[in-house]
């Protein structure tokens, strides 16, 4: 798996969790301590989330770091 696929999958996991909780990007930024510009840029795959950021986002979203960073390989059968 290439890094672009991983970056895209992590951003999608974070965005899905954000939508499920009903948080806005602004409120997620505030509750995670990640500046809005940085969060928005990374959610649109213009940069990678650090482990520290993923941990802060997981805490703000009420989920785990593992849940946000797990990438499912859709090319192999389950």
MARDRENVEX-643311 format. One record per residue (C-alpha): x, y, z; residue number from 1. Coordinates in Angstrom, 2 decimals. Layout:
BEGIN
R         X         Y         Z   resi
R         X         Y         Z    NUM
...
END
This chain:
BEGIN
R         X         Y         Z   resi
R      0.00      0.00      0.00      1
R      1.35      3.38     -0.91      2
R      1.38      6.39      1.39      3
R     -1.24      8.24     -0.67      4
R     -3.70      5.39     -0.13      5
R     -2.99      5.42      3.62      6
R     -3.35      9.22      3.85      7
R     -6.63      9.08      1.97      8
R     -7.99      6.24      4.13      9
R     -7.11      7.94      7.42     10
R     -8.69     11.21      6.26     11
R    -11.83      9.30      5.22     12
R    -11.99      7.52      8.59     13
R    -11.71     10.83     10.44     14
R    -14.32     12.49      8.24     15
R    -16.73      9.56      8.69     16
R    -16.31      9.66     12.48     17
R    -16.80     13.44     12.46     18
R    -20.03     13.14     10.51     19
R    -21.29     10.31     12.74     20
R    -20.78     12.44     15.84     21
R    -22.37     15.49     14.25     22
R    -19.36     17.70     14.95     23
R    -18.44     20.49     12.59     24
R    -14.87     20.78     11.40     25
R    -14.61     23.95     13.49     26
R    -15.75     22.20     16.69     27
R    -13.47     19.22     15.98     28
R    -10.59     21.63     15.55     29
R    -11.35     23.28     18.87     30
R    -11.83     20.05     20.80     31
R     -8.73     18.37     19.35     32
R     -6.44     21.40     19.56     33
R     -5.54     21.14     15.87     34
R     -5.71     24.50     14.08     35
R     -8.66     24.67     11.69     36
R     -6.50     25.43      8.65     37
R     -4.28     22.41      9.34     38
R     -7.20     20.09     10.02     39
R     -9.05     21.16      6.89     40
R     -5.93     20.84      4.75     41
R     -5.21     17.32      6.01     42
R     -8.83     16.21      5.68     43
R     -8.53     17.18      2.02     44
R     -5.37     15.06      1.75     45
R     -2.87     17.88      1.51     46
R     -0.62     16.55      4.23     47
R     -0.39     13.64      6.65     48
R     -1.82     13.47     10.15     49
R      0.76     12.86     12.86     50
R      0.24     10.15     15.46     51
R     -0.27     12.90     18.06     52
R     -3.00     14.47     15.90     53
R     -4.74     11.14     15.33     54
R     -4.73     10.53     19.10     55
R     -6.21     13.99     19.74     56
R     -8.86     13.47     17.08     57
R     -9.75     10.04     18.42     58
R    -10.23     11.52     21.88     59
R    -12.37     14.37     20.53     60
R    -14.46     11.96     18.47     61
R    -14.92      9.40     21.23     62
R    -13.18      6.64     19.31     63
R     -9.78      4.98     19.24     64
R     -6.58      5.78     17.44     65
R     -6.72      2.31     15.92     66
R    -10.19      2.92     14.49     67
R     -9.05      6.12     12.79     68
R     -5.79      4.71     11.45     69
R     -6.96      1.29     10.25     70
R     -6.95      0.88      6.50     71
R     -9.06     -1.83      5.00     72
R     -7.61     -3.48      1.91     73
R    -10.55     -3.69     -0.45     74
R     -8.56     -5.56     -3.09     75
R     -8.44     -8.86     -1.19     76
R    -11.48    -10.93     -0.23     77
R    -12.51    -10.99      3.43     78
END
